[in-house]
Amino acid sequence: DFGASTIFTKAPNGRELVLAGQKSGSVWAMNPDDGSVVWRTALGHGTAMGGIHWGIAADDARIYAPISNVGRPVATDPAYDANAIKPGLYALNLNDGSIAWQFNTQPDCSDERKKRLPGCQRLVGISAAPSVIGEYVVAGGLDGMLYVLDRKTGALKWKYDTAQSYEGVNGVEGN
């Protein structure tokens, strides 16, 4: 099942591709002329909290895929290493689907944050579609963290905790 839009792009090697993120956790690159598979990279498996749910992003060299729940190995993919895949954001090379970098999220259950987010221990992945903005990839975590990463290296440049109380324009407090 594919729950989000596909991306039509051209890889650095000049090949045109249709990119898609599957709810089962695989990223696909297909030939737009005949639908044949160019490459597939398995990053997880499908669950209510796993796979690629809401979308992917791409630039001229990489595709960015969020993963929230990795779970068990994918039996049909011998290259899948269940120990290496963790919740977070993955940058895959457009030419061959290999992992260029990965940014792994970690639970933040400090005392104050645990009060605001009781499920902090299990809400560590990224499910929302990332955005490429200039030299950065912006991704929102299930735990309310907003991450800004260098799109070429995956290095964390900035993060902000949105899981806190705010006063609305109507004076009512919300979370």
C-alpha positions as CSV (number, residue, x, y, z in Angstrom):
1,D,0.0,0.0,0.0
2,F,1.3,3.4,-1.0
3,G,-0.2,6.1,1.2
4,A,1.5,9.2,-0.2
5,S,2.3,10.8,-3.6
6,T,5.1,9.7,-5.8
7,I,8.0,11.8,-7.0
8,F,9.1,12.0,-10.6
9,T,12.8,12.9,-10.8
10,K,16.1,12.4,-12.6
11,A,19.0,10.6,-10.9
12,P,22.6,12.0,-11.1
13,N,23.3,9.2,-13.6
14,G,20.6,10.7,-15.9
15,R,18.0,8.0,-15.5
16,E,14.4,9.2,-15.0
17,L,12.7,7.7,-12.0
18,V,9.3,7.5,-10.2
19,L,10.0,7.3,-6.5
20,A,7.5,5.9,-3.9
21,G,7.5,5.2,-0.2
22,Q,5.5,2.2,0.8
23,K,3.6,1.6,4.0
24,S,5.5,-1.6,4.4
25,G,8.8,0.4,4.8
26,S,10.3,0.0,1.4
27,V,11.4,2.8,-0.9
28,W,11.0,2.1,-4.6
29,A,12.5,3.6,-7.7
30,M,10.7,2.6,-10.9
31,N,11.2,3.2,-14.6
32,P,8.4,5.7,-15.7
33,D,8.3,4.2,-19.2
34,D,7.4,0.7,-18.3
35,G,7.0,0.5,-14.5
36,S,9.9,-1.9,-14.0
37,V,11.7,-1.7,-10.7
38,V,15.1,0.0,-10.9
39,W,15.9,-0.5,-7.2
40,R,14.1,-1.2,-3.9
41,T,15.5,-0.5,-0.4
42,A,13.7,-2.0,2.6
43,L,13.9,0.2,5.7
44,G,11.3,-1.4,7.9
45,H,8.0,-3.2,7.9
46,G,4.4,-2.1,8.0
47,T,2.5,-1.6,11.3
48,A,0.2,1.1,12.6
49,M,3.4,3.0,13.6
50,G,5.8,1.7,11.0
51,G,6.6,2.0,7.3
52,I,6.5,5.1,5.2
53,H,3.1,6.7,5.9
54,W,2.8,10.3,4.8
55,G,5.5,10.9,2.2
56,I,9.0,11.3,1.1
57,A,11.1,14.1,-0.3
58,A,13.9,14.2,-2.9
59,D,16.6,16.6,-4.2
60,D,19.0,16.2,-7.1
61,A,21.0,13.3,-5.5
62,R,19.0,11.7,-2.7
63,I,15.6,10.6,-1.5
64,Y,14.6,11.2,2.1
65,A,12.4,8.6,3.8
66,P,11.1,8.7,7.4
67,I,10.8,5.5,9.5
68,S,9.1,5.2,12.9
69,N,8.9,1.5,13.6
70,V,11.5,-0.9,12.2
71,G,10.7,-4.3,13.8
72,R,11.6,-7.6,12.2
73,P,13.8,-8.3,9.1
74,V,12.2,-8.2,5.7
75,A,12.5,-11.8,4.5
76,T,12.4,-11.0,0.8
77,D,15.4,-8.6,1.0
78,P,18.7,-10.2,1.9
79,A,20.4,-6.8,2.1
80,Y,18.2,-5.7,5.0
81,D,20.0,-5.5,8.3
82,A,17.5,-5.2,11.1
83,N,20.2,-4.2,13.6
84,A,21.3,-1.2,11.5
85,I,17.9,0.2,10.7
86,K,16.6,2.4,13.6
87,P,13.7,4.9,13.8
88,G,14.6,8.2,12.1
89,L,15.3,9.7,8.7
90,Y,17.1,8.0,5.8
91,A,18.8,9.5,2.8
92,L,19.1,7.1,-0.1
93,N,21.2,7.6,-3.2
94,L,19.0,8.1,-6.2
95,N,21.3,6.1,-8.5
96,D,21.1,2.8,-6.6
97,G,19.0,3.1,-3.4
98,S,22.0,2.6,-1.0
99,I,21.9,4.5,2.3
100,A,23.9,7.7,2.1
101,W,23.2,8.6,5.7
102,Q,20.8,8.0,8.5
103,F,19.7,10.2,11.3
104,N,18.4,8.2,14.3
105,T,16.0,9.6,16.8
106,Q,16.2,8.8,20.5
107,P,13.5,9.0,23.2
108,D,13.7,12.1,25.4
109,C,11.9,11.2,28.6
110,S,13.3,13.8,31.0
111,D,11.1,14.6,34.0
112,E,9.4,17.6,32.6
113,R,9.0,16.2,29.1
114,K,7.6,12.9,30.4
115,K,4.8,14.9,32.1
116,R,4.0,16.6,28.8
117,L,4.4,13.4,26.6
118,P,3.5,10.3,28.6
119,G,4.3,8.0,25.6
120,C,7.7,9.4,25.1
121,Q,9.5,6.1,25.3
122,R,7.7,4.6,22.2
123,L,7.2,7.8,20.2
124,V,10.7,8.2,18.8
125,G,10.5,7.8,15.0
126,I,9.5,10.1,12.2
127,S,6.3,9.5,10.3
128,A,5.4,12.8,8.7
129,A,6.7,13.7,5.2
130,P,10.0,15.6,5.3
131,S,10.7,18.8,3.4
132,V,13.8,19.8,1.5
133,I,14.5,23.6,2.1
134,G,17.7,24.9,0.6
135,E,20.6,22.9,2.1
136,Y,18.4,21.4,4.8
137,V,15.9,18.6,5.4
138,V,13.2,19.4,7.9
139,A,11.4,16.5,9.6
140,G,8.9,16.3,12.5
141,G,9.1,13.5,15.0
142,L,6.2,11.6,16.5
143,D,7.4,12.9,19.9
144,G,6.9,16.6,18.9
145,M,10.6,17.3,18.1
146,L,11.2,19.3,14.9
147,Y,14.6,18.4,13.3
148,V,16.6,20.4,10.8
149,L,19.4,18.3,9.2
150,D,22.1,19.1,6.7
151,R,20.8,17.4,3.5
152,K,24.2,16.2,2.4
153,T,25.5,14.7,5.6
154,G,22.5,14.2,7.9
155,A,24.1,16.3,10.7
156,L,21.7,17.8,13.1
157,K,21.7,21.6,12.7
158,W,18.8,22.5,14.9
159,K,15.9,21.0,16.8
160,Y,12.9,22.4,18.6
161,D,10.5,20.7,21.1
162,T,7.0,21.5,20.1
163,A,5.5,19.2,22.9
164,Q,4.8,21.9,25.3
165,S,1.9,24.2,26.4
166,Y,1.0,27.2,24.3
167,E,-1.5,29.9,24.9
168,G,-3.9,30.2,21.9
169,V,-4.9,33.6,20.3
170,N,-8.2,33.1,22.2
171,G,-6.4,32.9,25.5
172,V,-7.0,29.1,26.0
173,E,-4.0,27.0,26.8
174,G,-3.3,24.0,24.5
175,N,-0.7,21.3,24.0
